[in-house]
Amino acid sequence: MNPIDQLNKIFDSRIRLGIMSSLLVNEKMSFNELKELIGVTDGNLASHLKTLEDSGYVKVQKGFIGRKTNTSYSVTKAGEKAFKQHLDALEKMIRSIQ
């Protein structure tokens, strides 16, 4: 099987790659932490997070810190597995070119 066929279309976006990479190395992150780290607008980040959530790759926790709402995100087991498979496919693709 060609490594390119093993790539996951959900992770085609550089923003989703950034979100997943960030969440893999941090147990959970707030919306504002992700926004600042990746450098995108609220709307852009929200739409990409929604896609990842709908795919079952990211879990959302809503709560409060004092009186302010706080939304945090973490990677699901399925998301971790899918993202690692995507990275493995990228690595195989790169190796096959050399």
Residue pairs with C-beta under 8 A, 6 or more apart in sequence:
3 89
3 90
3 92
3 93
3 96
4 89
4 93
6 85
6 86
6 88
6 89
6 92
7 86
7 89
7 90
7 93
8 82
8 83
8 85
8 86
8 89
10 16
10 51
10 52
10 55
10 57
10 82
11 17
11 20
11 82
11 83
11 86
13 48
15 38
15 40
15 44
15 45
15 48
16 48
16 51
16 52
18 37
18 38
19 34
19 38
19 45
19 48
19 49
19 52
19 58
19 73
20 52
20 57
20 58
20 75
20 79
20 83
22 29
22 34
22 37
22 38
23 29
23 34
23 58
23 73
23 74
23 75
23 79
24 75
24 80
24 83
27 74
28 61
28 72
28 73
28 74
29 37
29 72
29 73
29 74
30 70
30 71
30 72
30 73
31 42
31 45
31 46
31 49
31 71
31 72
31 73
34 45
34 49
34 73
35 41
35 42
35 45
38 45
40 48
49 58
49 60
49 73
52 58
52 79
53 59
53 60
55 79
55 82
56 76
56 78
56 79
57 75
57 76
57 78
57 79
57 82
57 83
58 73
58 74
58 75
58 76
58 79
59 73
59 74
59 75
59 76
60 71
60 72
60 73
61 71
61 72
61 73
61 74
62 69
62 70
62 71
63 69
63 70
63 71
63 72
64 70
75 83
